[in-house]
């Protein structure tokens, strides 16, 4: 079975052949980030698909934040470019959770945490510990924390 990294490599080669500058530049940067992650630490290693997904998620988040910064700075052309690169990366990520799906996961996690005896301010950490693996790569941490806070206060 092909790995996510090899799919990115194949898509990069296709983008180069098609002279798709946006896709090839975006995929090149992402593969560089993956390689950097592989050689970080004491010894070189292959990243798992989950680890590659984390790198892609991080790269997509960088694009979103850069697009917002450029838009606020009045640099619409640069903002559009960052947004377009983010869309290229989004194709490799799992579908984001809808607000309703996230809400349901958090409600269930709060019930589990309370059943385990988590109450008051400590409940936030316990709930986040339950929710995080379930929403990994499909919802941003800040968004998740906001929903958890709102429902715990509820």
Rosetta silent file (secondary structure, phi, psi, omega in degrees, C-alpha in Angstrom):
SEQUENCE: XXXXXXXXXXXXXXXXXXXXXXXXXXXXXXXXXXXXXXXXXXXXXXXXXXXXXXXXXXXXXXXXXXXXXXXXXXXXXXXXXXXXXXXXXXXXXXXXXXXXXXXXXXXXXXXXXXXXXXXXXXXXXXXXXXXXXXXXXXXXXXXXXXXXXXXXXX
SCORE:     score description
SCORE:     0.000 S_00000001
   1 L     0.000  136.369 -178.084    0.000    0.000    0.000 S_00000001
   2 L   -71.980  142.738  178.049    1.323    3.427   -0.901 S_00000001
   3 L   -83.525  165.046  176.836    2.182    5.756    1.940 S_00000001
   4 H   -62.679  -38.796  179.436    0.858    9.284    2.226 S_00000001
   5 H   -62.413  -43.064 -179.814    4.396   10.568    1.663 S_00000001
   6 H   -67.423  -32.678  175.812    4.722    8.596   -1.589 S_00000001
   7 H   -64.322  -43.234  177.340    1.337    9.950   -2.722 S_00000001
   8 H   -59.824  -43.222 -179.576    2.596   13.489   -2.104 S_00000001
   9 H   -62.323  -45.380  178.963    5.753   12.655   -4.101 S_00000001
  10 H   -62.840  -42.514  179.302    3.707   11.211   -6.999 S_00000001
  11 H   -65.454  -35.229  176.981    1.389   14.236   -6.973 S_00000001
  12 H   -63.765  -46.889  179.472    4.417   16.546   -6.987 S_00000001
  13 H   -59.854  -41.228  178.345    5.838   14.771  -10.054 S_00000001
  14 H   -64.315  -42.354 -179.288    2.449   15.051  -11.788 S_00000001
  15 H   -64.199  -37.805  178.319    2.195   18.755  -10.883 S_00000001
  16 H   -65.293  -45.028  178.950    5.677   19.405  -12.300 S_00000001
  17 H   -60.483  -38.774 -178.322    4.760   17.623  -15.551 S_00000001
  18 L   -81.685   -0.940 -177.218    1.535   19.650  -15.764 S_00000001
  19 L    56.618   37.750  177.658    3.522   22.838  -15.048 S_00000001
  20 L   -89.299   92.191 -173.116    1.180   23.531  -12.101 S_00000001
  21 H   -61.199  -43.773 -178.147    3.395   25.992  -10.251 S_00000001
  22 H   -60.437  -53.151 -179.026    1.099   26.443   -7.222 S_00000001
  23 H   -62.045  -45.797 -176.367    0.681   22.699   -6.550 S_00000001
  24 H   -65.847  -39.712  178.597    4.317   21.852   -7.188 S_00000001
  25 H   -65.297  -43.777 -179.143    5.599   24.670   -4.943 S_00000001
  26 H   -63.791  -47.343 -178.714    3.174   23.749   -2.151 S_00000001
  27 H   -67.466  -35.801  178.648    3.946   20.024   -2.320 S_00000001
  28 H   -61.602  -46.801  179.288    7.692   20.702   -2.517 S_00000001
  29 H   -62.951  -40.721 -179.236    7.553   22.787    0.685 S_00000001
  30 H   -66.950  -43.383  177.623    5.433   20.175    2.441 S_00000001
  31 H   -64.134  -35.136  176.868    7.759   17.319    1.456 S_00000001
  32 H   -64.233  -40.692  178.719   10.694   19.428    2.696 S_00000001
  33 H   -64.731  -38.075  179.036    8.897   19.848    6.051 S_00000001
  34 H   -66.142  -46.039  179.178    8.343   16.071    6.198 S_00000001
  35 H   -61.026  -42.002  178.995   12.020   15.379    5.420 S_00000001
  36 H   -59.628  -41.480  178.798   13.071   17.909    8.050 S_00000001
  37 H   -65.332  -37.169 -178.388   10.898   16.073   10.582 S_00000001
  38 H   -68.235  -31.940 -177.888   12.415   12.720    9.532 S_00000001
  39 H   -96.521   -3.460  176.182   15.991   13.892   10.139 S_00000001
  40 L   -71.368  148.235 -179.793   15.202   15.760   13.365 S_00000001
  41 L    93.449 -168.791 -172.258   16.370   13.944   16.457 S_00000001
  42 L   -75.552  -36.309  179.936   19.187   11.473   16.858 S_00000001
  43 L  -137.923  151.027 -179.436   18.547    9.253   13.857 S_00000001
  44 L   -68.530  141.543  178.849   16.792    9.478   10.489 S_00000001
  45 L  -150.236  160.072  174.223   13.500    7.612   10.302 S_00000001
  46 L   -82.056  135.901  175.896   10.464    7.215    8.088 S_00000001
  47 L   -81.276  146.702  173.500    7.393    9.045    9.356 S_00000001
  48 L   -75.216  165.969  177.330    4.157    7.101    9.713 S_00000001
  49 H   -58.223  -38.271  178.686    1.111    8.292    7.776 S_00000001
  50 H   -62.193  -41.749  179.126   -0.265    9.769   11.030 S_00000001
  51 H   -67.623  -38.378  177.013    2.948   11.745   11.551 S_00000001
  52 H   -62.860  -41.376  177.677    2.887   12.903    7.916 S_00000001
  53 H   -59.449  -40.678  178.413   -0.728   14.027    8.462 S_00000001
  54 H   -61.979  -40.170  178.835    0.398   16.081   11.470 S_00000001
  55 H   -64.926  -44.682  179.957    3.040   17.797    9.311 S_00000001
  56 H   -62.843  -42.196  178.357    0.461   18.521    6.580 S_00000001
  57 H   -59.716  -44.867  179.812   -1.967   19.847    9.217 S_00000001
  58 H   -63.243  -42.367  179.276    0.755   22.116   10.628 S_00000001
  59 H   -64.841  -41.561  179.630    1.668   23.360    7.138 S_00000001
  60 H   -63.911  -39.927  178.864   -2.004   24.039    6.310 S_00000001
  61 H   -63.967  -41.404  177.096   -2.391   25.979    9.575 S_00000001
  62 H   -57.992  -42.347 -179.309    0.679   28.080    8.705 S_00000001
  63 H   -63.769  -42.811 -179.788   -0.939   28.922    5.344 S_00000001
  64 H   -62.048  -46.930 -179.018   -4.214   29.921    7.027 S_00000001
  65 H   -64.947  -39.719  179.013   -2.455   32.153    9.543 S_00000001
  66 H   -65.617  -40.177  179.518   -0.262   33.722    6.852 S_00000001
  67 H   -61.103  -43.219  178.721   -3.332   34.364    4.667 S_00000001
  68 H   -63.703  -43.043 -179.170   -5.043   36.147    7.572 S_00000001
  69 H   -64.109  -43.626  179.247   -1.922   38.203    8.299 S_00000001
  70 H   -65.091  -40.590 -179.851   -1.522   39.203    4.644 S_00000001
  71 H   -62.609  -42.865  178.973   -5.232   40.055    4.385 S_00000001
  72 H   -66.604  -29.625 -179.674   -5.021   42.285    7.480 S_00000001
  73 L   -85.491    3.470  177.795   -1.920   43.918    6.024 S_00000001
  74 L    77.617   14.804  179.989   -3.780   44.728    2.809 S_00000001
  75 L  -101.273   74.608 -172.985   -1.688   42.319    0.726 S_00000001
  76 H   -62.903  -36.623 -178.986   -4.565   40.529   -0.981 S_00000001
  77 H   -61.893  -46.444  178.649   -2.432   38.886   -3.679 S_00000001
  78 H   -65.440  -38.647  179.071   -0.193   37.203   -1.081 S_00000001
  79 H   -62.288  -43.242  179.669   -3.259   36.291    1.006 S_00000001
  80 H   -62.518  -40.626  179.809   -4.881   34.623   -2.026 S_00000001
  81 H   -62.502  -46.739  179.628   -1.701   32.655   -2.733 S_00000001
  82 H   -62.254  -41.176  179.123   -1.525   31.387    0.867 S_00000001
  83 H   -62.086  -43.940 -179.424   -5.234   30.480    0.770 S_00000001
  84 H   -63.803  -40.980  177.364   -4.747   28.570   -2.497 S_00000001
  85 H   -63.373  -39.899  177.698   -1.762   26.676   -1.029 S_00000001
  86 H   -61.014  -37.156  179.465   -3.903   25.836    2.014 S_00000001
  87 H   -68.695  -36.588  176.291   -6.589   24.405   -0.286 S_00000001
  88 H   -59.559  -45.705 -178.529   -4.005   22.204   -2.029 S_00000001
  89 H   -69.318  -35.429 -177.942   -2.994   20.809    1.382 S_00000001
  90 H   -57.932  -28.859 -179.823   -6.612   20.466    2.572 S_00000001
  91 L   -63.173  -22.278 -178.658   -7.139   17.797   -0.103 S_00000001
  92 L   -94.978   -6.364 -176.322   -4.779   15.512    1.855 S_00000001
  93 L   -98.211  153.472  175.737   -6.434   16.069    5.227 S_00000001
  94 L   -63.910  155.867  179.014   -9.478   14.275    6.657 S_00000001
  95 L   -59.119  132.881  177.220  -12.760   16.153    6.392 S_00000001
  96 L   -65.312  152.037  178.326  -13.071   18.655    9.248 S_00000001
  97 L   -70.563  146.271  172.478  -15.770   17.943   11.812 S_00000001
  98 L   -77.467  165.184  177.989  -18.981   19.909   11.595 S_00000001
  99 H   -57.958  -40.347 -179.228  -19.977   21.981   14.640 S_00000001
 100 H   -65.031  -42.469  179.753  -22.674   19.396   15.440 S_00000001
 101 H   -63.907  -44.253  179.465  -20.236   16.459   15.244 S_00000001
 102 H   -61.819  -44.731  179.070  -17.731   18.257   17.478 S_00000001
 103 H   -55.953  -47.436 -178.248  -20.511   19.177   19.933 S_00000001
 104 H   -63.121  -42.161  179.676  -21.627   15.532   20.162 S_00000001
 105 H   -63.610  -42.612 -179.104  -18.062   14.274   20.758 S_00000001
 106 H   -66.621  -42.988  178.656  -17.497   16.866   23.497 S_00000001
 107 H   -58.125  -45.620  179.555  -20.825   16.079   25.230 S_00000001
 108 H   -63.183  -41.426 -179.599  -19.911   12.379   25.281 S_00000001
 109 H   -65.220  -37.987  178.612  -16.405   13.169   26.605 S_00000001
 110 H   -63.319  -42.218  177.724  -17.840   15.338   29.404 S_00000001
 111 H   -61.570  -43.666  178.859  -20.076   12.425   30.457 S_00000001
 112 H   -62.378  -44.677 -178.007  -17.059   10.058   30.433 S_00000001
 113 H   -64.135  -42.566  179.196  -14.928   12.524   32.433 S_00000001
 114 H   -66.064  -37.677  178.108  -17.681   13.062   35.019 S_00000001
 115 H   -63.717  -30.123  179.165  -18.183    9.306   35.290 S_00000001
 116 L   -86.373    2.259  174.949  -14.450    9.061   36.036 S_00000001
 117 L    94.500   10.257  179.178  -14.878   11.673   38.794 S_00000001
 118 L   -81.205  121.210  179.344  -13.579   14.799   37.038 S_00000001
 119 L  -134.031  161.820  174.497  -15.343   17.889   38.369 S_00000001
 120 L    62.484 -149.711 -174.705  -14.733   21.637   38.425 S_00000001
 121 L   -60.787  -30.109 -179.691  -11.625   23.176   36.835 S_00000001
 122 H   -68.576  -21.122 -177.750   -9.869   19.794   36.549 S_00000001
 123 H   -61.438  -34.589 -178.721  -12.645   18.562   34.282 S_00000001
 124 H   -54.987  -50.868 -179.921  -11.314   20.692   31.397 S_00000001
 125 H   -62.721  -42.730 -178.959   -8.054   18.721   31.234 S_00000001
 126 H   -63.652  -42.682 -179.609   -9.796   15.381   31.612 S_00000001
 127 H   -67.055  -43.707 -179.918  -12.292   16.201   28.851 S_00000001
 128 H   -61.379  -36.738  179.720   -9.565   17.493   26.505 S_00000001
 129 H   -63.576  -35.958  179.936   -7.601   14.267   27.075 S_00000001
 130 H   -76.973  -42.096 -174.502  -10.645   12.244   25.945 S_00000001
 131 H   -73.194  -42.933 -172.355  -11.596   14.527   23.039 S_00000001
 132 H   -48.665  -52.959 -179.212   -8.149   15.183   21.514 S_00000001
 133 H   -64.467  -28.924 -178.005   -7.463   11.724   20.028 S_00000001
 134 H   -72.886  -27.612 -175.447  -11.023   11.523   18.690 S_00000001
 135 H  -110.417    5.726 -175.723  -10.787   14.813   16.774 S_00000001
 136 L   -49.447  124.353  178.209   -7.083   14.700   15.809 S_00000001
 137 L    77.537   -4.563 -177.413   -6.579   16.399   12.477 S_00000001
 138 L  -116.339   -5.146  176.404  -10.275   17.142   12.090 S_00000001
 139 L  -156.024  145.239 -179.199  -10.684   20.127   14.438 S_00000001
 140 L   -80.112  146.493 -177.992   -8.310   22.770   15.754 S_00000001
 141 H   -53.051  -44.487 -179.155   -7.319   22.737   19.405 S_00000001
 142 H   -62.251  -41.386  179.532   -8.567   26.258   20.067 S_00000001
 143 H   -65.057  -43.341 -179.640  -11.966   25.484   18.578 S_00000001
 144 H   -63.124  -47.654 -178.924  -12.215   22.270   20.622 S_00000001
 145 H   -59.345  -40.097 -179.920  -11.190   24.036   23.860 S_00000001
 146 H   -62.794  -42.991  179.486  -13.809   26.741   23.279 S_00000001
 147 H   -65.494  -43.222 -179.577  -16.586   24.152   22.860 S_00000001
 148 H   -61.253  -47.874 -179.919  -15.410   22.218   25.948 S_00000001
 149 H   -57.375  -47.989 -176.876  -15.323   25.428   28.063 S_00000001
 150 H   -60.727  -44.877 -177.896  -18.768   26.471   26.870 S_00000001
 151 H   -72.992  -32.980  176.827  -20.326   23.073   27.602 S_00000001
 152 H   -68.517  -35.451  178.958  -18.617   22.688   30.988 S_00000001
 153 H   -74.396  -27.714 -174.557  -19.904   26.110   32.003 S_00000001
 154 L   -41.183    0.000    0.000  -23.276   25.245   30.517 S_00000001
